[in-house]
Amino acid sequence: MTPFRWIVLLLLASACPYVPVIQDETPSLGAPFEVGPGAPAPDDTGAPPCDAETPVAVDLASFDANSMSIPVRVRLDVKHGASDLAAVNLAYTPIRPWEFFNYYQFEYPAPVDDDVTVRVEMVRGAVDEDAYTLQVAAVGVARSNWDRDLVNVTFVLDTSCSMNGDPLLRLQDAGYAVASSLRAGDVVSMVTWSQSSAAILDSHVVVGPNDPVVVAAFGSMHIEGDADLSAALRAGYALTGKNWSSERINRVFLVTDGGAILSTPDEELIATKASDDDAERVYLVGVGVGSGSSYGELLVDRAADLGKGASVYLGGPGEADRVFGPDRFVELVDIAARDVSVRLEVPPGFEIERLSGEGVSDASMAIAPQDLAADDTMVFFQTLRTCAPLLVEDGSPLSVIVTWRDATTLEPKETRLDTTFGALLSAGTDQLRKGVAILAYTEALRAVKERSGGADVVVAALDALALADGEGPGDPDLAEIRGVLDRL
């Protein structure tokens, strides 16, 4: 029995600074895997038979749950007059759907009595008339920036020659935006990549939003020429450790254009500090600046992945306020739940044809869980098809089980939603329609970039956007997407 085929995206990395890397973004169809015991053998034609008896259960995965730089790069390229994406910077930029689902916000009700809640929407025929479209969301507890725990943050700032001009301006934008989100009592330290790695700020206690000392420190930033990333990381983590507290949110912000190389000791340092086995956990937020093919996203993404933090890109004015301002700062620094895993259980005969994340697995393949931020949502969008459609009834069951560990005590927790196809198909779908529009948007971008029927796919994306607008009018994310599509 092989009811599922799963997609794993292989990301290729290059350690060479300033060299654009064309990453393979074509999903590869992995070998089918069994879900449940007693799988029947393929028939004489080699096609898998329809197993209409064994229930199906898979884990959904987004190994890159906090990465969201690609949507910004797409928007900026198109805004700057690039209607032929294949000929400009996006030639070096993979279109990774999960980053769009990370970047754009979904308005699901937050949990009331726990850290995490489950929300599920389903419609038939949104993507294919014979398929079911399902959107699963693990929603973190709502928390205002002004209600969060105090932060202890150290900025590790690239001041090398490649940062001259626009990258330095975006670095300063990041600092000013974070300053606007600080509370009285937050602690800020700052170190540059200079060979001396001298602290610009050492354990400064913030007096409130836009603290004048923090603002002045970013205003005085200048190019220093040299670039000792390793020494700067060591100094940055030392400053964070100096002020570490279990009652604070402890973070390192690495701000760079990516024109350096993470050494093996650098990677080990970042991973060790973010480890759950480390009593003084410090997560790293990667902040990319710079423009075009000179931006080294691999460094930023790798550091953020090892550091279990967000990866963002500031490619133009205003973006820093959007991601680091008070409305979203808590989403980037605070943790609602650790090691979140999402399991989907559906009736026999179903398979996932498409997934917005990076893969699915059964018990034979482990998937690394991801942390879920406060005031954030982990969204999985998938298309399901069954080989036994006549067996699907209103009462056919569907379950989603989410497990995690408490952000502070690390106590194991679980929540689940048990529902039916009939209940889901008769409920609202406003956030699912937004998911359909986002996925159609990514497919339009990919088609235009690859010169593969771009016009028709753009029209289809605009149609999906119109449906989403009808169920959720006034959504600024949808307005932004329309602005990009209208220029293609």
C-alpha positions as CSV (number, residue, x, y, z in Angstrom):
1,M,0.0,0.0,0.0
2,T,1.4,3.3,-1.0
3,P,-1.3,5.9,-0.7
4,F,1.0,8.8,-0.3
5,R,3.9,10.3,-2.3
6,W,5.8,13.0,-0.6
7,I,7.8,16.0,-1.8
8,V,11.2,16.8,-0.3
9,L,12.9,19.9,-1.5
10,L,16.6,19.6,-1.7
11,L,18.2,23.0,-0.9
12,L,21.7,23.4,-2.3
13,A,24.1,25.6,-0.4
14,S,27.3,27.4,-1.4
15,A,29.8,28.9,1.0
16,C,31.3,31.3,-1.6
17,P,30.7,34.9,-0.7
18,Y,29.1,37.2,-3.3
19,V,28.5,34.4,-5.8
20,P,24.8,34.1,-6.8
21,V,23.6,30.5,-6.4
22,I,20.8,29.2,-8.5
23,Q,19.1,26.8,-6.2
24,D,17.1,23.8,-7.4
25,E,13.5,24.7,-6.6
26,T,11.9,21.8,-8.6
27,P,10.2,19.4,-6.2
28,S,11.6,15.9,-6.6
29,L,9.2,13.0,-6.2
30,G,10.6,10.8,-3.6
31,A,10.1,7.0,-3.4
32,P,6.6,6.2,-2.1
33,F,6.4,5.1,1.5
34,E,4.0,2.8,3.4
35,V,1.5,4.2,5.8
36,G,0.3,1.4,8.0
37,P,1.0,-2.3,8.0
38,G,0.1,-4.9,5.4
39,A,0.5,-2.7,2.3
40,P,-0.5,-4.6,-0.9
41,A,1.9,-4.9,-3.8
42,P,1.5,-2.9,-7.0
43,D,-0.6,-4.5,-9.7
44,D,0.7,-5.9,-13.0
45,T,0.9,-2.4,-14.5
46,G,3.1,-1.2,-11.7
47,A,0.5,1.2,-10.4
48,P,-0.3,1.1,-6.7
49,P,-3.7,-0.5,-5.8
50,C,-6.3,1.5,-4.0
51,D,-6.2,0.6,-0.3
52,A,-9.7,1.4,0.9
53,E,-9.2,-0.2,4.3
54,T,-6.2,1.2,6.0
55,P,-6.5,4.7,7.6
56,V,-3.8,7.2,6.7
57,A,-1.7,9.2,9.1
58,V,1.1,11.5,8.2
59,D,3.2,14.3,9.9
60,L,3.3,17.6,8.1
61,A,6.6,19.5,8.0
62,S,8.0,22.9,7.3
63,F,11.7,22.5,8.1
64,D,12.0,26.3,7.5
65,A,9.1,27.5,9.6
66,N,10.5,31.0,10.3
67,S,12.1,31.8,6.9
68,M,10.3,34.6,5.0
69,S,12.6,36.5,2.9
70,I,11.6,35.4,-0.6
71,P,8.2,37.3,-0.7
72,V,10.0,40.6,0.0
73,R,12.6,40.0,-2.7
74,V,9.9,39.2,-5.2
75,R,7.9,42.3,-4.4
76,L,10.9,44.6,-4.7
77,D,12.1,43.1,-8.0
78,V,8.7,43.6,-9.5
79,K,8.2,47.0,-8.0
80,H,11.5,48.1,-9.6
81,G,10.1,47.4,-13.1
82,A,11.1,43.8,-13.6
83,S,8.2,42.3,-15.5
84,D,10.4,39.6,-16.9
85,L,11.4,37.8,-13.7
86,A,13.6,35.3,-15.6
87,A,15.9,38.1,-16.6
88,V,16.5,39.7,-13.3
89,N,17.4,39.0,-9.7
90,L,14.8,36.3,-9.3
91,A,16.9,34.1,-11.6
92,Y,18.9,33.6,-8.4
93,T,15.8,33.3,-6.1
94,P,13.9,30.1,-5.6
95,I,10.1,30.4,-5.2
96,R,9.5,28.5,-1.9
97,P,5.8,28.5,-1.2
98,W,6.2,28.0,2.6
99,E,8.0,31.3,2.9
100,F,5.0,33.1,1.5
101,F,2.8,31.2,4.0
102,N,5.2,32.3,6.8
103,Y,5.3,35.9,5.6
104,Y,1.7,36.7,5.1
105,Q,-0.6,36.7,8.1
106,F,-3.7,34.5,8.8
107,E,-6.4,35.7,11.1
108,Y,-7.4,32.6,13.0
109,P,-8.8,32.9,16.5
110,A,-6.1,32.4,19.1
111,P,-6.2,29.8,21.8
112,V,-8.1,30.7,25.0
113,D,-7.0,28.2,27.6
114,D,-3.7,26.8,26.2
115,D,-0.5,27.7,24.3
116,V,-1.7,26.2,20.9
117,T,-5.0,25.6,19.2
118,V,-5.9,23.8,15.9
119,R,-7.9,25.4,13.1
120,V,-8.9,23.5,10.0
121,E,-10.8,24.5,6.8
122,M,-11.7,22.4,3.8
123,V,-13.3,23.0,0.4
124,R,-13.8,20.7,-2.6
125,G,-12.8,21.9,-6.0
126,A,-10.8,25.1,-5.1
127,V,-7.7,23.8,-6.9
128,D,-9.1,20.8,-8.7
129,E,-12.7,19.8,-9.0
130,D,-12.0,16.2,-8.0
131,A,-9.7,17.1,-5.1
132,Y,-10.2,18.4,-1.6
133,T,-8.3,21.5,-0.5
134,L,-7.4,21.4,3.2
135,Q,-5.7,24.1,5.3
136,V,-4.4,23.2,8.7
137,A,-3.3,25.9,11.2
138,A,-1.5,25.5,14.6
139,V,-2.2,28.9,16.2
140,G,0.0,30.3,19.0
141,V,-1.3,32.2,22.0
142,A,-2.0,35.9,21.4
143,R,0.4,38.2,23.2
144,S,0.8,41.9,22.7
145,N,4.3,43.3,22.4
146,W,3.7,45.3,25.5
147,D,2.6,42.2,27.4
148,R,5.6,40.0,26.4
149,D,8.4,39.1,28.8
150,L,11.4,41.5,28.8
151,V,14.0,40.9,26.2
152,N,17.8,40.5,26.4
153,V,19.0,41.1,22.9
154,T,22.5,41.5,21.4
155,F,22.9,42.9,17.9
156,V,25.9,41.4,15.9
157,L,26.3,43.9,13.1
158,D,28.1,43.5,9.8
159,T,30.1,46.7,9.2
160,S,32.4,45.4,6.4
161,C,33.0,47.2,3.2
162,S,30.3,45.4,1.3
163,M,27.7,47.0,3.6
164,N,28.4,50.5,2.3
165,G,25.4,52.3,1.0
166,D,22.0,50.8,1.0
167,P,22.8,47.8,3.2
168,L,24.0,50.1,6.0
169,L,20.8,52.1,5.7
170,R,18.7,49.0,6.0
171,L,20.8,47.9,9.0
172,Q,20.0,51.2,10.7
173,D,16.3,50.7,9.7
174,A,16.3,47.4,11.6
175,G,17.8,49.1,14.6
176,Y,15.3,51.9,14.6
177,A,12.3,49.6,14.1
178,V,13.4,47.3,17.0
179,A,14.0,50.4,19.2
180,S,10.3,51.3,18.6
181,S,9.2,48.0,20.0
182,L,11.4,48.0,23.1
183,R,9.9,48.2,26.6
184,A,11.3,49.8,29.7
185,G,13.6,47.2,31.3
186,D,14.7,45.5,28.1
187,V,18.4,45.0,27.9
188,V,20.3,45.8,24.6
189,S,23.9,45.1,23.7
190,M,25.6,45.7,20.3
191,V,28.8,44.5,18.7
192,T,30.2,45.0,15.2
193,W,32.3,42.7,13.0
194,S,35.4,44.8,13.5
195,Q,38.5,42.8,14.5
196,S,38.4,44.3,17.9
197,S,34.8,43.2,18.4
198,A,34.4,46.0,20.9
199,A,30.9,46.5,22.3
200,I,29.1,49.5,21.0
201,L,26.5,49.0,23.7
202,D,27.1,46.7,26.8
203,S,24.1,45.7,28.8
204,H,22.2,48.9,28.3
205,V,18.9,48.9,30.2
206,V,16.2,50.5,28.0
207,V,14.0,53.3,29.4
208,G,11.2,52.8,26.9
209,P,10.3,52.7,23.2
210,N,12.8,54.6,21.0
211,D,15.3,54.7,23.8
212,P,17.7,57.6,22.9
213,V,20.8,55.6,23.6
214,V,19.8,52.8,21.4
215,V,18.7,55.1,18.6
216,A,21.9,57.1,18.8
217,A,24.0,54.0,18.6
218,F,22.4,52.9,15.4
219,G,22.5,56.4,14.0
220,S,26.3,56.5,14.5
221,M,26.9,53.2,12.7
222,H,29.6,53.4,10.0
223,I,31.7,51.1,7.7
224,E,34.8,49.8,9.5
225,G,36.2,47.8,6.7
226,D,37.2,44.5,8.3
227,A,34.9,41.6,8.9
228,D,35.6,39.2,11.7
229,L,32.3,37.3,11.9
230,S,33.6,34.6,14.2
231,A,35.0,37.0,16.8
232,A,31.8,39.1,16.6
233,L,29.6,36.0,17.2
234,R,31.6,35.0,20.2
235,A,31.5,38.5,21.6
236,G,27.8,38.7,20.9
237,Y,26.9,35.5,22.7
238,A,29.1,36.4,25.6
239,L,27.2,39.7,26.0
240,T,23.9,37.9,25.8
241,G,25.1,35.3,28.3
242,K,26.2,38.1,30.7
243,N,22.6,39.2,30.9
244,W,20.8,35.9,30.5
245,S,17.8,35.2,32.6
246,S,15.1,32.5,32.5
247,E,12.6,35.3,32.9
248,R,13.7,37.1,29.8
249,I,13.5,36.5,26.0
250,N,17.2,36.0,25.1
251,R,18.1,36.6,21.5
252,V,21.0,37.4,19.2
253,F,20.2,39.5,16.0
254,L,22.7,38.9,13.2
255,V,22.4,41.6,10.6
256,T,24.4,41.2,7.4
257,D,24.4,41.2,3.6
258,G,25.6,37.6,3.8
259,G,29.0,38.2,2.2
260,A,30.9,36.0,4.6
261,I,31.3,32.4,5.5
262,L,30.1,30.6,8.6
263,S,32.9,28.4,9.8
264,T,32.3,25.0,11.4
265,P,33.1,26.6,14.9
266,D,30.6,29.4,14.1
267,E,27.9,26.9,13.3
268,E,28.6,24.8,16.4
269,L,28.4,27.9,18.5
270,I,25.1,29.0,17.1
271,A,23.6,25.5,17.3
272,T,24.8,24.9,20.8
273,K,23.4,28.1,22.2
274,A,20.0,27.3,20.7
275,S,20.0,23.7,21.9
276,D,17.2,22.7,24.3
277,D,19.9,20.8,26.3
278,D,21.6,24.1,27.0
279,A,20.3,25.6,30.2
280,E,20.9,29.1,28.8
281,R,19.1,28.9,25.5
282,V,19.7,31.8,23.1
283,Y,18.0,31.8,19.7
284,L,19.3,33.7,16.7
285,V,17.3,35.9,14.4
286,G,18.9,36.3,10.9
287,V,18.4,39.7,9.3
288,G,19.4,40.0,5.6
289,V,20.1,43.4,4.0
290,G,21.5,44.3,0.6
291,S,20.1,43.9,-2.8
292,G,20.2,41.8,-6.0
293,S,22.4,38.9,-6.6
294,S,25.0,40.3,-4.1
295,Y,22.8,39.3,-1.2
296,G,24.0,36.1,0.4
297,E,20.8,34.5,1.7
298,L,22.5,31.2,2.4
299,L,24.5,32.6,5.3
300,V,21.5,34.3,6.9
301,D,19.2,31.3,6.4
302,R,21.8,28.9,7.7
303,A,22.5,30.9,10.8
304,A,18.8,31.3,11.5
305,D,18.1,27.6,11.0
306,L,20.9,26.6,13.4
307,G,19.8,29.3,15.8
308,K,16.1,28.2,15.7
309,G,15.0,31.8,15.0
310,A,13.4,33.8,12.2
311,S,15.1,34.6,8.9
312,V,13.9,37.9,7.4
313,Y,15.0,40.2,4.6
314,L,15.0,44.0,4.5
315,G,15.4,45.0,0.9
316,G,14.0,48.5,1.0
317,P,12.6,51.3,3.1
318,G,9.6,50.4,5.3
319,E,10.2,46.7,5.5
320,A,11.9,46.9,8.9
321,D,8.9,48.7,10.4
322,R,6.7,45.9,9.0
323,V,8.5,43.0,10.5
324,F,10.2,44.6,13.6
325,G,7.5,47.2,14.6
326,P,5.3,46.6,17.6
327,D,2.7,44.7,15.7
328,R,5.0,41.8,14.8
329,F,8.1,42.1,17.0
330,V,6.6,39.6,19.5
331,E,6.1,37.2,16.7
332,L,9.8,37.2,15.9
333,V,11.2,36.9,19.4
334,D,8.6,35.3,21.8
335,I,7.9,31.5,21.9
336,A,4.4,30.1,22.5
337,A,5.4,26.4,22.1
338,R,8.6,24.4,21.5
339,D,9.0,21.4,19.3
340,V,5.6,21.6,17.6
341,S,4.6,18.6,15.5
342,V,1.4,18.4,13.4
343,R,-0.2,15.0,12.5
344,L,-3.0,14.6,10.0
345,E,-5.3,11.5,10.0
346,V,-7.6,10.9,7.1
347,P,-9.7,8.0,5.8
348,P,-8.2,5.2,3.7
349,G,-7.4,5.9,0.1
350,F,-6.3,9.5,0.5
351,E,-3.0,10.9,-0.7
352,I,-1.5,14.4,-0.6
353,E,-0.8,15.7,-4.0
354,R,0.5,19.2,-3.1
355,L,1.7,20.7,0.2
356,S,2.8,24.3,1.0
357,G,5.4,22.9,3.4
358,E,8.4,20.9,2.6
359,G,7.3,17.3,3.2
360,V,5.2,14.7,4.9
361,S,6.2,11.6,6.7
362,D,4.9,8.5,8.4
363,A,6.4,6.6,11.4
364,S,9.3,5.4,9.2
365,M,10.7,8.8,8.8
366,A,11.2,11.4,11.5
367,I,10.5,15.1,11.0
368,A,12.2,17.7,13.1
369,P,9.6,19.7,15.0
370,Q,9.6,23.5,14.9
371,D,8.9,26.2,17.5
372,L,5.8,28.3,17.2
373,A,6.0,31.9,18.1
374,A,3.5,33.8,20.2
375,D,0.9,35.6,18.2
376,D,1.8,33.5,15.2
377,T,0.3,30.7,13.0
378,M,1.9,27.7,11.5
379,V,-0.1,27.0,8.3
380,F,-0.1,23.9,6.1
381,F,-2.0,24.0,2.8
382,Q,-2.5,20.8,1.0
383,T,-4.5,19.2,-1.8
384,L,-5.9,15.8,-1.0
385,R,-7.2,13.2,-3.5
386,T,-8.8,9.8,-2.8
387,C,-8.8,6.7,-4.9
388,A,-12.1,5.7,-3.3
389,P,-14.3,8.7,-3.7
390,L,-17.6,6.8,-3.2
391,L,-16.5,5.9,0.4
392,V,-16.2,9.6,1.4
393,E,-19.4,10.6,3.3
394,D,-20.4,13.5,5.5
395,G,-19.5,11.4,8.5
396,S,-16.0,10.4,7.3
397,P,-13.6,11.4,10.0
398,L,-10.6,13.8,9.9
399,S,-8.3,14.5,12.8
400,V,-5.4,16.8,13.4
401,I,-3.2,16.2,16.4
402,V,-0.6,18.8,17.6
403,T,2.0,18.0,20.1
404,W,4.5,20.4,21.7
405,R,6.5,21.3,24.8
406,D,5.8,24.1,27.1
407,A,7.9,27.1,26.3
408,T,9.2,27.5,29.9
409,T,8.8,24.1,31.7
410,L,9.3,21.9,28.5
411,E,6.4,19.8,29.7
412,P,4.9,17.7,26.9
413,K,1.5,18.9,25.7
414,E,-1.1,17.9,23.1
415,T,-4.3,19.1,21.5
416,R,-6.4,17.6,18.8
417,L,-9.3,18.4,16.6
418,D,-11.6,15.5,15.6
419,T,-14.1,16.5,13.0
420,T,-15.8,15.2,9.8
421,F,-15.7,16.0,6.1
422,G,-19.3,17.1,6.3
423,A,-18.7,19.5,9.1
424,L,-15.6,21.0,7.4
425,L,-17.3,21.4,4.0
426,S,-20.2,23.3,5.5
427,A,-18.1,25.7,7.5
428,G,-16.4,29.0,6.6
429,T,-13.3,29.2,4.3
430,D,-12.1,32.8,4.4
431,Q,-8.6,31.9,5.5
432,L,-8.4,28.9,3.2
433,R,-9.3,31.1,0.3
434,K,-6.4,33.3,1.2
435,G,-4.2,30.3,1.2
436,V,-5.4,29.4,-2.3
437,A,-4.6,32.9,-3.4
438,I,-1.1,32.8,-1.9
439,L,-0.4,29.4,-3.5
440,A,-1.7,30.6,-6.9
441,Y,0.5,33.7,-6.5
442,T,3.6,31.5,-6.0
443,E,2.7,29.4,-9.0
444,A,2.3,32.5,-11.2
445,L,5.7,33.8,-10.1
446,R,7.3,30.5,-10.9
447,A,5.6,30.2,-14.3
448,V,6.7,33.8,-15.3
449,K,10.2,33.2,-14.1
450,E,10.5,29.9,-16.0
451,R,8.7,31.1,-19.1
452,S,6.1,28.4,-18.8
453,G,2.7,29.8,-19.6
454,G,3.0,32.8,-17.3
455,A,0.0,34.8,-18.7
456,D,-2.6,32.0,-18.0
457,V,-1.2,31.3,-14.6
458,V,-1.3,35.0,-13.7
459,V,-4.9,35.2,-14.7
460,A,-5.7,32.1,-12.6
461,A,-3.9,33.8,-9.6
462,L,-6.0,36.9,-10.1
463,D,-9.1,34.9,-10.1
464,A,-8.1,33.1,-6.9
465,L,-7.3,36.5,-5.4
466,A,-10.8,37.8,-6.3
467,L,-12.4,34.9,-4.5
468,A,-10.2,35.6,-1.4
469,D,-11.1,39.3,-1.6
470,G,-14.8,38.4,-1.6
471,E,-14.5,36.4,1.7
472,G,-12.0,38.7,3.4
473,P,-12.3,42.2,1.9
474,G,-9.7,44.9,2.9
475,D,-6.9,42.4,3.6
476,P,-3.6,44.4,3.1
477,D,-1.7,41.2,2.2
478,L,-4.1,40.5,-0.7
479,A,-3.8,44.1,-1.8
480,E,0.0,43.7,-1.9
481,I,-0.2,40.5,-3.9
482,R,-2.6,42.1,-6.4
483,G,-0.1,45.0,-6.8
484,V,2.6,42.5,-7.8
485,L,0.4,40.4,-10.1
486,D,-0.9,43.5,-11.9
487,R,2.7,44.4,-12.9
488,L,3.5,41.0,-14.4
